[in-house]
Amino acid sequence: MDYNFVLLLILQLLVAAGIFIFLVYIAKLIVNNMQSIPGLKYAKFLNPVEYFPEEKLASLKQIFYLSMVFIFIIIDLYLIFNWKDGSFPIFLLDIILSIYLVMSMSTDSLNDKIILFTLIPFGSINGIVFGDSSLIWIDLFHILGYFYFMQVYYRRFVKFTKSMGLGISVLLLFSIVWVSFLVTMLAEGVSPLESITMVSNAFTSNSYEASGNSVVGKLDSLILAWGGFLLSSVGTATLAASIVKKQVDQQFDDMENLIKSKKEEK
């Protein structure tokens, strides 16, 4: 038995855990300081209603829940198969997402503490800090943690959809994207990042050619594709709502004029 290897392994695990705890502490500190800034909570630029109609916000919340499930799946695929293409941004995303989940959950019960442990991204932190992804195997617990949050966010999606009386057409949309994502990954023999980039650009009518060659280019392409898709749909919804409102206001005005004319005749 190589004791040097065991000591190095334990050291890497401790370093990864220490870095993650420090990052969570810093994130909480930043959030608390921002919340204590006078007037920031009521700032218009932080109010989503200033950018989207209320009906669209409900749909965006549906999309958020399903997007989280989709992201969990992509990160799990990277951790299971240890893909190299786009691994660095996936490692970063894994760490950021783990910090977000830790900050959004309670730690009161024993189950919460177990789940909290599964959120420590040992493999991703070691992949960035030491350039060593050999600790990916220990992320089996991390992978299981993401499987747990997959069903948590899907249940939130179902509950929110029912409570708001919304349709589930967005679920059909994600099903189409998900099937296309898997088919493209298998048929083209590409990594998940490459596959979701190709599918996103094809789905949003930008074609495969806009996918970019570098990792940064692919990520930029994803942001532009889905950002443009969401903003264009918001613009269409706002225009439609404006037209309907104008038509209804006109009908009310006509009705008021008709009533007034009837009263004058009497």
Summary of the structure (lengths in Angstrom):
residues: 266
radius of gyration: 24.3
end to end distance: 106.1
largest distance: 106.1
contacts: 719
relative contact order: 0.09
helix: 83%
strand: 0%
